[in-house]
Amino acid sequence: MPGPGTTSVHGPDDGERRSGPVNTPVERATTYRFENTDALVDASHAGRGFYTRYGHANFEPVEARFAALHGAEGAVLFASGMAAVAAVVQAFCRAGDRVAVMADVYGGTRALLDHMVERGELVLDVVPFDALDALEERLHGTRVFFAETPTNPSLRLVDVPRVAAACKATETLLVVDGTFAGPTQLRPLPLGADLVLESATKQLAGHSDVMGGLLAGSAEHVAALANARRLYGAVPDPETAWLIERGMKTLDVRARRQAETAGRVARWLDGHDAVLEVRYPGLEVHPQHALLERLGAGPGAMLSFRVTGGGDGARRVIDALELIANAPSLGGVESLASLPRFTSHAHLTPEERTALGVTDDLVRLSVGLEDADDLIDDLDRALRAPAT
């Protein structure tokens, strides 16, 4: 099997050398004409070359790359990461089904599931991180379990094989959100997950200019998800799919460089007198560093850190940054910082945030492709900014 760099550039190796354009052309069409009705029916069953909501030629290179990088039988591209989350429920749950979710999961996922509970569509069990060791006893009668690793923004790691064993024993579908890591840093499917979810908006596309979501897994699961996409219409346009494909071609080299820089920044922050705590699995002092190695995962480009001065101190730091942008996203070529209490976890109460380790003094940092020394200089200046 080709390595992740080759797969990112070329997609899966199908043994053929194709002629034609090096880059996938953008096929700007919503519908197609057919020589006869039999050809139309065949195309409708094939799911492409019929009507864009059913599938499109520009979706296929993205889905094929994502599936190959994760070792999956197939993948489905959606208009956003949240559309992908919703599709899991639409494809695999019925009204009143029980769903479980890690308490640490992405705030948007939790907000969507809470909304479904309020509408009487689901029964939800929110599982604290420290309860994952006894997960099996909680999962009986559960249809889907949503996990995330590393967690946003606390950078805690899930022992995927252990969680997968509990899900298998209870016939619960395990969906792992790997957005914080990406497929070159972590592959949940070989570790036992049923589906891997990622926001293509983040590191996959990588340039903060396009939105999308992806799910990969078995052919059976992918078929159900593709049907949900067709029914609910959460379909990206061809131009968006083309931009995601273009971004994925440089995924491996970006991810490696960003992880290397994040490691340097994390080590520097760990020694700063204005920093109380650094959360980055690549640090040997991280309590789950050994688990990172056991999972065969890379450390990634995301980190978070707590600063002195409480919430006011965190605001002072982030407002003083000049090179690093104050922006609520991640995974781009530019470094971005945010205060999770105002972004990803704003919908939770202060007590709920504190229970998740999302304290007011926590800063989340997505490391981009700038030189490490320049990022460190910017952080140092911000950490030393005087109170006003």
N, C-alpha and C positions, 0 to 999 in steps of 0.2 A: 504494500500500500504506500502511495506517495506520502511524503511528510506534510506537515501542516502548511508550510510556506508554499509548496507546490500546489497543494489542494486549494489554498486561498486564491492563488493566481488563476489556475486552470480548471478548478472544479474536479469532480471525480474522474479517475482514469477509466474511460470506457473502451480503451483499446483501439480507438479510431483516430486518424489524423484528418481533421476536417479542412476543407477548403473554404474560402470566403473571407469575410471581414474578421480581423483579429478581435475587435470588440463587438459585443452583441448589439445589433441595431435596435433602436427604440421603435417598437411597433405601435404607432399611435392609431389604434383602431378599437372601437368598442363592439363592432359587429362585423360579420364576414358573409360573403356571398358564396353560394354553392352551385355546382353544376346540376345537381338533382337532389331530391329529398332524401334518398338513401345516404348520400354524403353528409347532408346536414345532420341526420340522426346519428351517424357514426361520430361526428365531431362533438355532438352534445354529450355522448356517452364518454368520450375521451377526456372531456373537461378542458379543452383548449381549442383555439381556432374556431370558436363558436360565438361566444359572447363573453366580454371581459370578466363579468362577475363569476363565470364558471372557471376561469383560469386563463392564463395568457403566456405567450412565449417569453416575455421578460420576467415572469415569476420563476420560471424553471431553473435558470442558472443560479439564482439566489438560493432556492430550495435545495438544489443538488449540492451546492457547496456546503451549506449548513448541515445537511444530512451526512455528508462525507466527513466533515470535520468532527462530528459527534459520533460517528460510527452507527448511524441510524439507517433504517430502511427507506425513510422518506421524511419530508418536511413540508410545512405549509406556511406561507407568508401571509401576514395580516397587515391591516392599515396602521396598527399600533401595538405596543406590548399589551396594553389593557384590552384591546380587541382579542388578542390571543388568550388572555386569562378568561375573558367572558366566553370564548369559544369552547374552552374545556368544560365549563358548566353546561353550556348549551348542548354539547355533544354527548356528555356522559352522565348527566344528572337529570332526574325528573323532579317535579314539584314535591317538596317535602323531604327530599333526600338529605342525609347527614353528610356534611363536609367538614373537614378539619383543616386547620391552618396554623402554622407556627406564629406565635405572637410577634416574632421578629421579622415577619415577612414585609415586603415593600408596602408602604403606606397606601398606595393606590389599590393594590390587591385587597388589602384589608377593608378599605372603604367600599369597594365594589361588593364584596361578600356581605358586609354589614348592611348595605343597601338591599341586597337580595333577601336577607333575613327580615328586614323591616317590611318588605312586601309579602312576606309569608312564602317565599319561594324555596328557602333552604333552612335547615337546622345547622348551626355552626358551633364547632368546638374550637376554641382558641387555646393552643397548646403552648405553655411556657417553655422556654429553651431548656430549663433544667428538668423538664418532664419527658424529654425525648428518650431518656434511658429506659423509661417504662412505657413506651409508646403503644406497644401491642394491646395492652389491656384497655386503652382508650379508643382504639380504632374499630372495634367490633361493630358492624352495622354501618360503617363509614364508606361512602362511595369514592371520595377523592381526598387526598392529603396534599396540601400545597406546602412545599418547603423552599427554603432559599439559602444559598451558600456561595460566597460569604454573605453575611447579612448586611443589610443597609440600615443604618450607617455604622453599626457596632463592630463589623468585621469579625463576627463569630462564625466558626466553621461547623457544618453539620457532618456527622459521621454517616455518609450516604449509605454504605453497605449495611450498617446496623439498622437505619431507618427503613431501608428497602426490605430487609428481612421481616420487619414488623408489618409492613404493608402487604407483603406477599402472604404472610400467615393469615391475614384478615381479608384478603382479596380486595384490598384498597388500592386504587390507582395512585401512584406516586408521581407528582409533578414537581420537578426541581427547577427553580428560577436560578439560572447561572449568569445573569446579566453582569454582576460585579466582577466575574472572572473572565468569561468568554471561552470559546471552545479551544483556544490554544493554551489556556491555563488550567481548565478543568473540564472533564468529560463525565457527566453524571450517569449516562446510559450504561457504559460498561461496568459501572459500580452498582447497578441494580435499579436505577430509576426507570419508570415506564415512559415518561415524557420529559424532555428538557425544554425550558422556556427561556427566551431571551428577548429583550427589547433591542431591535435592530437599530433603533434611534441612537443607541449608545456606541459601544466600541465597534460593533460590526460595520456600520456605515462610517462612523469615526470622524465626521467633519461638522457635526452640529448643524446640519442643513437638511435633514430628511427624517421622516418618522416611519416606523414600521415595527412589526413583531414577528417572531418565528417560534414554531413548535416542531420538534422532531421526535420520532419514535418508530414503532412498528408500522408496517403497511396497513394493518387493520385500524390502528388508532389514527393514522394519518388520513385514511379514507373518511372516517367519521368527522374529523376536524375540517377536512376540505368541504364536506357536505354542509357543516355548520357555517363555514365562510360563505358558501354560495347562498344559503338560505337567508342569512342575516346581512349579507352585503358588506362585510368588513374587509373590503378589497382595496389594496393600494393601486394607484394608477401606474401605467407602464413606465413613465419617466421616474417615478419614485423607486420602483423596483430596479431600474437601471442604475440609479445613483447608489443604491445599497450594494449592488453587485460590484460597482466600481470601487466602493470603499472596502469591500471584503478582499479585494485583490492585494491590498497592502496590510491586511489585518495582522498577519504573523509578525512582520517586521515592526509594526507600530506597537503591538502588544509586548514584544520583547524589550524594545527601547523604553517604553513607558514603565514597565515593571522594574527595569534596572534603575531608572531615575527615581521611581517611588521608593525603592530600597534606600538609596542615598539620602533622600529627603527625610524618610522615617528615622534613619539612624541619627541624622543631625537633630531633628526635633526631639528625639529621646534624651538628648543631652542638654536641652535648652532650659534655662532657669525659669522661664515663663510658661513652661509646658508641664502640666500635671501628669499626663498619661498619653501614650501613643498607641493606637490600635492598628497594627499592620501584621498579618500572619507571617510575613517574611522575616520579621525580627525574631531572633532566637529567644528573646525574653517573652514573646507572645505565648500565652498559656496553651495555645493549640498548635504551636509550630511543629511538633512531632506528628500531629494528625495531618497537617498540610503535606508533609513528606509521605506519610502512609497512603494518602489519597492520590499520590503522584501528581499533585497540582502545583501550579506556579503561584507566586505571591500576588500577582495582579498589580494594577495601577491605582487602586483605591486605598485610601487610608483616612483615619479620623484621629483627632487629638483634642484633649481638654486643656484649657488655658486657665491661668490665674485670673481672678477678678470676676468669676461667675459669668452670668449672662451679659452683663455690661462689658466685661473684658472680651468676651467672644465677639460682640458687636464691634467693639473698638478695633480688634484685630482684622476682622473681615472688611471693615470699612476703610482700613488703612492700606490694604493691598492695592498694588498698582499694576503689576504684570499679570497676576492671577485674577481672573474675572470673578465677580460675585454673581453667580448664575446657578439656577437650580437644575442642573443636569450633570452628565458625566460621559466619559469615554471619548471625548473629542481630542483633536490634535492640540487644542489649547487647554491649559490648566484652568480648572474651575473650582471655586470654593463656595460653600453654602453653610447656613445654619439649619440643620434638620428640623428644629422646632418650628421654623417658619416655612418649611418646604415639604419634604417627604412625609413628615409626621405632624404636620400642623393640625390635622383633624382630630388628633388624640388629646386627651386631657393631660395636664402636667403630671398627674400621678401615673397615668399610663405610660407616658414617655419616660419618666424616671425608672419605672419597673423594667423598661427595655434598655436602660443605659443611655437613653437619649436625653442627656442633661442639658441645661441651658448653656453650659460652658463648652459644649461640643461643637467642633468645626469639622466638616467633611471636606476632603480634598480629592479631586480627580486630577491625577498627574498627566500632563500632556507631553508634547515633544520638545518643549523648550530645554535649554541647557540646565542641568541640575544646579550649577552654581548661581545662575540667575534666579531660579526659583527660591533657592535658599536665601539669597540676598533680599528678595522681596518679603519672604516670611520673617526674616530677622528684623527688617525695618518695621513691619507691621506689629510684631510681638513686642517691640520696644517703643511703640507709639505711646505718647503720654495721654493720660486721661484728660478729657476736656470738661 
